[in-house]
């Protein structure tokens, strides 16, 4: 019975769980920032390509 209490105490004192959660939250935030940046760059690039296409297409 004492080893059960010792294992629970060790588990509660251990900082591996919270550290893993912190890393997961940081990773999620980094992914959100990257996706937002990619979307912004993609939209800007699409607008530029549209401008070039319209400039190269002869007007009727």
The first five atom37 places (N, CA, C, CB, O) and aatype in JSON, in Angstrom:
{
  "aatype": [20, 20, 20, 20, 20, 20, 20, 20, 20, 20, 20, 20, 20, 20, 20, 20, 20, 20, 20, 20, 20, 20, 20, 20, 20, 20, 20, 20, 20, 20, 20, 20, 20, 20, 20, 20, 20, 20, 20, 20, 20, 20, 20, 20, 20, 20, 20, 20, 20, 20, 20, 20, 20, 20, 20, 20, 20, 20, 20, 20],
  "atom_mask": [
    [1, 1, 1, 1, 1],
    [1, 1, 1, 1, 1],
    [1, 1, 1, 1, 1],
    [1, 1, 1, 1, 1],
    [1, 1, 1, 1, 1],
    [1, 1, 1, 1, 1],
    [1, 1, 1, 1, 1],
    [1, 1, 1, 1, 1],
    [1, 1, 1, 1, 1],
    [1, 1, 1, 1, 1],
    [1, 1, 1, 1, 1],
    [1, 1, 1, 1, 1],
    [1, 1, 1, 1, 1],
    [1, 1, 1, 1, 1],
    [1, 1, 1, 1, 1],
    [1, 1, 1, 1, 1],
    [1, 1, 1, 1, 1],
    [1, 1, 1, 1, 1],
    [1, 1, 1, 1, 1],
    [1, 1, 1, 1, 1],
    [1, 1, 1, 1, 1],
    [1, 1, 1, 1, 1],
    [1, 1, 1, 1, 1],
    [1, 1, 1, 1, 1],
    [1, 1, 1, 1, 1],
    [1, 1, 1, 1, 1],
    [1, 1, 1, 1, 1],
    [1, 1, 1, 1, 1],
    [1, 1, 1, 1, 1],
    [1, 1, 1, 1, 1],
    [1, 1, 1, 1, 1],
    [1, 1, 1, 1, 1],
    [1, 1, 1, 1, 1],
    [1, 1, 1, 1, 1],
    [1, 1, 1, 1, 1],
    [1, 1, 1, 1, 1],
    [1, 1, 1, 1, 1],
    [1, 1, 1, 1, 1],
    [1, 1, 1, 1, 1],
    [1, 1, 1, 1, 1],
    [1, 1, 1, 1, 1],
    [1, 1, 1, 1, 1],
    [1, 1, 1, 1, 1],
    [1, 1, 1, 1, 1],
    [1, 1, 1, 1, 1],
    [1, 1, 1, 1, 1],
    [1, 1, 1, 1, 1],
    [1, 1, 1, 1, 1],
    [1, 1, 1, 1, 1],
    [1, 1, 1, 1, 1],
    [1, 1, 1, 1, 1],
    [1, 1, 1, 1, 1],
    [1, 1, 1, 1, 1],
    [1, 1, 1, 1, 1],
    [1, 1, 1, 1, 1],
    [1, 1, 1, 1, 1],
    [1, 1, 1, 1, 1],
    [1, 1, 1, 1, 1],
    [1, 1, 1, 1, 1],
    [1, 1, 1, 1, 1]
  ],
  "atom_positions": [
    [[0.82, -1.18, 0.0], [0.0, 0.0, 0.0], [0.87, 1.26, 0.0], [-0.93, -0.01, 1.2], [0.52, 2.27, -0.6]],
    [[2.02, 1.16, 0.7], [2.9, 2.3, 0.77], [3.48, 2.62, -0.61], [4.02, 2.04, 1.79], [3.68, 3.79, -0.93]],
    [[3.76, 1.6, -1.41], [4.32, 1.86, -2.74], [3.29, 2.56, -3.63], [4.78, 0.54, -3.39], [3.67, 3.35, -4.5]],
    [[2.0, 2.28, -3.43], [0.96, 2.97, -4.18], [0.95, 4.45, -3.85], [-0.42, 2.34, -3.89], [0.87, 5.3, -4.74]],
    [[1.04, 4.76, -2.55], [1.09, 6.16, -2.15], [2.36, 6.84, -2.66], [1.01, 6.28, -0.62], [2.32, 8.01, -3.07]],
    [[3.46, 6.12, -2.64], [4.71, 6.68, -3.16], [4.61, 6.95, -4.65], [5.89, 5.73, -2.89], [5.09, 7.98, -5.13]],
    [[3.98, 6.04, -5.4], [3.83, 6.27, -6.84], [2.92, 7.44, -7.13], [3.29, 5.02, -7.53], [3.2, 8.22, -8.04]],
    [[1.83, 7.59, -6.37], [0.93, 8.72, -6.58], [1.64, 10.02, -6.22], [-0.36, 8.56, -5.73], [1.5, 11.02, -6.93]],
    [[2.39, 10.01, -5.14], [3.13, 11.2, -4.73], [4.15, 11.58, -5.8], [3.84, 10.97, -3.37], [4.28, 12.75, -6.14]],
    [[4.88, 10.61, -6.33], [5.86, 10.87, -7.38], [5.18, 11.42, -8.63], [6.64, 9.58, -7.72], [5.7, 12.34, -9.27]],
    [[4.03, 10.87, -8.97], [3.29, 11.34, -10.15], [2.84, 12.79, -9.97], [2.07, 10.45, -10.4], [2.95, 13.59, -10.9]],
    [[2.34, 13.13, -8.79], [1.86, 14.48, -8.54], [2.99, 15.5, -8.47], [1.06, 14.51, -7.26], [2.81, 16.65, -8.85]],
    [[4.16, 15.09, -8.0], [5.29, 16.0, -7.89], [5.99, 16.16, -9.24], [6.29, 15.49, -6.84], [6.6, 17.19, -9.5]],
    [[5.91, 15.16, -10.08], [6.57, 15.18, -11.39], [6.07, 16.35, -12.23], [6.35, 13.86, -12.14], [4.89, 16.67, -12.21]],
    [[6.98, 16.98, -12.96], [6.6, 18.12, -13.8], [6.58, 17.76, -15.28], [7.56, 19.27, -13.57], [6.51, 18.65, -16.13]],
    [[6.63, 16.5, -15.61], [6.63, 16.08, -17.02], [5.29, 16.36, -17.69], [6.95, 14.61, -17.14], [5.26, 16.79, -18.84]],
    [[4.2, 16.13, -16.99], [2.87, 16.36, -17.57], [2.63, 17.82, -17.93], [1.8, 15.9, -16.61], [2.29, 18.11, -19.08]],
    [[2.79, 18.75, -16.98], [2.59, 20.16, -17.32], [3.55, 20.67, -18.39], [2.74, 21.01, -16.07], [3.17, 21.5, -19.22]],
    [[4.77, 20.17, -18.39], [5.73, 20.6, -19.41], [5.26, 20.16, -20.79], [7.14, 20.03, -19.11], [5.36, 20.92, -21.75]],
    [[4.76, 18.94, -20.9], [4.26, 18.45, -22.18], [3.06, 19.28, -22.64], [3.88, 16.96, -22.09], [2.92, 19.56, -23.83]],
    [[2.2, 19.66, -21.72], [1.04, 20.48, -22.07], [1.49, 21.85, -22.54], [0.08, 20.61, -20.87], [0.94, 22.38, -23.51]],
    [[2.47, 22.43, -21.86], [2.98, 23.74, -22.28], [3.56, 23.67, -23.69], [4.06, 24.24, -21.29], [3.32, 24.56, -24.5]],
    [[4.32, 22.63, -23.97], [4.88, 22.46, -25.31], [3.77, 22.3, -26.35], [5.83, 21.26, -25.36], [3.87, 22.83, -27.45]],
    [[2.73, 21.57, -26.01], [1.62, 21.38, -26.94], [0.9, 22.7, -27.22], [0.63, 20.35, -26.38], [0.52, 22.96, -28.36]],
    [[0.72, 23.52, -26.19], [0.08, 24.82, -26.38], [0.96, 25.72, -27.24], [-0.2, 25.5, -25.02], [0.47, 26.39, -28.15]],
    [[2.26, 25.74, -26.97], [3.18, 26.55, -27.79], [3.17, 26.08, -29.24], [4.61, 26.48, -27.23], [3.17, 26.91, -30.15]],
    [[3.15, 24.78, -29.46], [3.13, 24.24, -30.81], [1.84, 24.65, -31.52], [3.26, 22.71, -30.79], [1.87, 25.01, -32.7]],
    [[0.72, 24.6, -30.83], [-0.55, 25.0, -31.43], [-0.52, 26.48, -31.81], [-1.72, 24.73, -30.46], [-1.0, 26.85, -32.89]],
    [[0.02, 27.33, -30.96], [0.11, 28.76, -31.26], [1.04, 29.02, -32.45], [0.6, 29.53, -30.04], [0.74, 29.86, -33.3]],
    [[2.15, 28.3, -32.51], [3.07, 28.46, -33.64], [2.39, 28.04, -34.94], [4.35, 27.64, -33.41], [2.55, 28.71, -35.96]],
    [[1.63, 26.96, -34.91], [0.93, 26.49, -36.11], [-0.1, 27.52, -36.54], [0.25, 25.13, -35.85], [-0.24, 27.78, -37.74]],
    [[-0.82, 28.1, -35.59], [-1.83, 29.12, -35.94], [-1.17, 30.33, -36.58], [-2.62, 29.55, -34.69], [-1.68, 30.85, -37.58]],
    [[-0.05, 30.78, -36.03], [0.66, 31.93, -36.59], [1.17, 31.61, -37.99], [1.84, 32.35, -35.68], [1.06, 32.43, -38.9]],
    [[1.72, 30.42, -38.17], [2.23, 30.03, -39.5], [1.1, 29.96, -40.53], [2.94, 28.66, -39.41], [1.25, 30.45, -41.65]],
    [[-0.02, 29.37, -40.16], [-1.13, 29.27, -41.1], [-1.68, 30.65, -41.47], [-2.24, 28.41, -40.51], [-2.04, 30.89, -42.62]],
    [[-1.73, 31.55, -40.5], [-2.19, 32.91, -40.76], [-1.24, 33.62, -41.71], [-2.32, 33.69, -39.46], [-1.68, 34.3, -42.64]],
    [[0.06, 33.47, -41.49], [1.05, 34.11, -42.36], [0.99, 33.52, -43.77], [2.46, 33.94, -41.77], [1.08, 34.27, -44.74]],
    [[0.85, 32.22, -43.88], [0.78, 31.58, -45.19], [-0.46, 32.06, -45.95], [0.75, 30.05, -45.05], [-0.41, 32.31, -47.15]],
    [[-1.57, 32.18, -45.24], [-2.8, 32.65, -45.89], [-2.63, 34.08, -46.38], [-3.98, 32.57, -44.92], [-3.05, 34.41, -47.49]],
    [[-2.01, 34.93, -45.56], [-1.81, 36.33, -45.96], [-0.88, 36.43, -47.17], [-1.22, 37.14, -44.79], [-1.16, 37.19, -48.1]],
    [[0.19, 35.67, -47.18], [1.12, 35.68, -48.31], [0.45, 35.11, -49.55], [2.41, 34.87, -47.98], [0.64, 35.62, -50.65]],
    [[-0.34, 34.06, -49.37], [-1.05, 33.46, -50.5], [-2.04, 34.41, -51.14], [-1.76, 32.2, -50.06], [-2.16, 34.48, -52.36]],
    [[-2.76, 35.14, -50.3], [-3.73, 36.1, -50.82], [-3.03, 37.21, -51.58], [-4.57, 36.69, -49.67], [-3.48, 37.62, -52.65]],
    [[-1.93, 37.71, -51.03], [-1.17, 38.77, -51.69], [-0.59, 38.27, -53.02], [-0.03, 39.28, -50.77], [-0.64, 38.97, -54.03]],
    [[-0.05, 37.06, -53.02], [0.51, 36.51, -54.24], [-0.59, 36.31, -55.29], [1.21, 35.18, -53.96], [-0.37, 36.6, -56.47]],
    [[-1.74, 35.84, -54.88], [-2.85, 35.64, -55.81], [-3.27, 36.97, -56.43], [-4.04, 34.98, -55.1], [-3.53, 37.05, -57.63]],
    [[-3.34, 38.02, -55.61], [-3.69, 39.34, -56.14], [-2.65, 39.82, -57.16], [-3.8, 40.36, -54.99], [-3.01, 40.39, -58.19]],
    [[-1.39, 39.59, -56.87], [-0.33, 40.0, -57.81], [-0.45, 39.25, -59.14], [1.07, 39.75, -57.19], [-0.35, 39.85, -60.21]],
    [[-0.67, 37.94, -59.06], [-0.8, 37.16, -60.29], [-2.02, 37.61, -61.09], [-0.91, 35.67, -59.97], [-1.98, 37.65, -62.32]],
    [[-3.09, 37.95, -60.4], [-4.29, 38.45, -61.09], [-3.99, 39.78, -61.78], [-5.46, 38.61, -60.1], [-4.42, 40.0, -62.91]],
    [[-3.26, 40.65, -61.1], [-2.88, 41.94, -61.71], [-2.02, 41.73, -62.96], [-2.12, 42.8, -60.69], [-2.22, 42.41, -63.96]],
    [[-1.08, 40.81, -62.89], [-0.22, 40.53, -64.04], [-1.03, 39.94, -65.18], [0.94, 39.58, -63.66], [-0.84, 40.31, -66.34]],
    [[-1.94, 39.01, -64.87], [-2.79, 38.4, -65.89], [-3.64, 39.47, -66.58], [-3.69, 37.32, -65.25], [-3.78, 39.47, -67.81]],
    [[-4.21, 40.35, -65.78], [-5.05, 41.4, -66.36], [-4.22, 42.37, -67.19], [-5.79, 42.14, -65.26], [-4.71, 42.89, -68.19]],
    [[-2.99, 42.63, -66.8], [-2.14, 43.52, -67.56], [-1.7, 42.9, -68.88], [-0.93, 43.89, -66.75], [-1.51, 43.62, -69.86]],
    [[-1.56, 41.59, -68.93], [-1.12, 40.9, -70.14], [-2.27, 40.58, -71.08], [-0.4, 39.63, -69.77], [-2.05, 40.39, -72.28]],
    [[-3.49, 40.53, -70.56], [-4.65, 40.23, -71.39], [-5.07, 41.49, -72.14], [-5.82, 39.67, -70.54], [-5.31, 42.52, -71.52]],
    [[-5.17, 41.4, -73.47], [-5.58, 42.59, -74.22], [-7.03, 42.96, -73.91], [-5.41, 42.35, -75.72], [-7.89, 42.1, -73.76]],
    [[-7.28, 44.23, -73.82], [-8.64, 44.71, -73.58], [-9.48, 44.57, -74.84], [-8.63, 46.18, -73.1], [-8.97, 44.81, -75.93]],
    [[-10.75, 44.18, -74.72], [-11.58, 44.01, -75.92], [-11.98, 45.32, -76.57], [-12.82, 43.22, -75.57], [-12.68, 45.32, -77.58]]
  ]
}
